[in-house]
Amino acid sequence: MMRKSAAVLSLVLTSFFGAAQGVPAKPSEKVPLCYGPDRWATRVALGHMVDAGLIRDSSSIYRGDTPYSLTTALLDSYKVGVFSGPEFPKSDVYQQIEKFTVKTKEGQLYEVMTITEATFVECSMAHLATVVLTPEFRILQTGKSILKEKK
């Protein structure tokens, strides 16, 4: 089952962000801090889950501002290019792949992967790709690279 999910995820990455042409971040290299439970990618992906009807509303995930159960991990971060624009400084762009698990108050556990592009200036550089891995594989949102828009 995991092999099939990994293969489909690879297709999603290649189709919407292009082949990973970047260089993996070295362990000693700093990467944008755009991953984690309180960061943009996780929050938007949870919104995608509500929009898709997987989660009833935010009260299913949060007790006040505190999640019932939410863990995140940065799986990879690749430098994929450089972006600059009007009123935006020239910045290295990193593709970041995050996996998180969230458990609703009803006890349903979801494993979700997000793929996005980020800089040290801005975490929301690209349209977020959101893929639910369990309980059933489902692509909720496809992403679009900020670098492809520039070409």
N, C-alpha and C positions, 0 to 999 in steps of 0.2 A: 504494500500500500504506500509506504513512504517513497519508494522508487518512482511510482507513478506521480505522486505529488511533486517530487523534485523535478521530474521531467517536464511536467506542465508548468511549474513555476519558472523553469528555465525558458520555456517558450514565451511566457508572459514577459519576462525580463527582456528577451531579445526582441519581441514584437513591439513593445511599447517604449523601451528605453534604448534600444539598439544593443548590439553585442557589447559585452563588458570589455571595452577597449582600454579602460583605465588601468592604473597600476594599483595593486592593493596597498592600503595604508600599512606602513611598517609599524610593529608594536610600539616603537618609540616615537612615532609620528603622531602629532596631535590631530584629532578629527573634530568636526563640529559637534557640539553637545546637543544634538537634535533628536536624541532617542531617550526613552524613559517614560515612566507612567504619567508624568505631568507635562509632557512635550507635545508639540503640534501633531506629529504623525499618529501617535497613540490616540489622542483626543479625536482627531478627524476620523480615524478608522472606527472608533466606537460609535461615532455619529453615522457612519456608513452602515454599521450593523443595526442600528435603530431604524434607519431609513429602509433597510431590506426586510424589516420585520423579524429579525433574529432575536433582538432584545426589545422588550416592550417599550421601555423608556429609561431615562437615566436613574430612576429610583430602583431599577432592577440591578444596577451595578454599584451605586453609591449610597452610603449612609451619610447624609450631609455631603461633605466634601471628600470623605474617605471611601475608597473603593472597598468592597467586600473582600475581593481577592484579585489582585492585578500584579503580575510580574512581567518584566520586560528584559530583553537581551539584544544587544547589537550583534548581529551575526557577521556583518561585513561593512566596510566603508572603503570605497574606491574613489580616487581622484579621477574625474572623467573629463575635465576641461576647465576653461576659464570663462567667466561671464562678466560683462560690464554693460551698463546702459545709462540712460539719462537719470541722474541723481542716484546712481548705484555704483559704488566703487568697484574697480577691477578686483575680482575674487575668484579663488579656486573653488570649483564645484565638485562636491563629493556625492556619489550615489551611496545611499545608506539602506541597508536591509536589516530590519528589526523583526523579531518574533516576540509576541506577547501572549500570555494566557490570562484569561479573565473568567471568573466564576460569578454567575448571577446569584442573587439572594435565594432564588428557587433551586440552586444547586447545579445548573447547567454549566459545563466547562467548555470554553472555546479556545482554540489555538489559532492565532492569526499572524499573518506575515504582512509587513508593509514595506514598500519600496518607494523611495523618494530621492530627491536631490536637495542638497543643503550647502550652505556656505557658513563661514564664521560670522557673517553679518545677518543672514536670514535662513531660517529653517524650512520655510515653505516655498522653495524655489520651483518645484515641479508639482504637477497634479499628482496626488498620492495614488499609488496602486495598493489595493487592499484585497488580500486573499485569505479566506477562512480555510484552515487545514482540517480542523475537526470541530464538531462531530461529523460533518460532511464537507468535502472539498467544494468550494464555491468562490468564484471571482466576483467580488462585490463592486470593485471600481478599477478601471484601468488607468494607468498613469501616462503622462506625456512629459518628455524632457524639455527643460527650459532651453537647452542647447540646440535642440531640433527646431524650436521656434525662431531662433536667431539666424538660421541658415537661409 
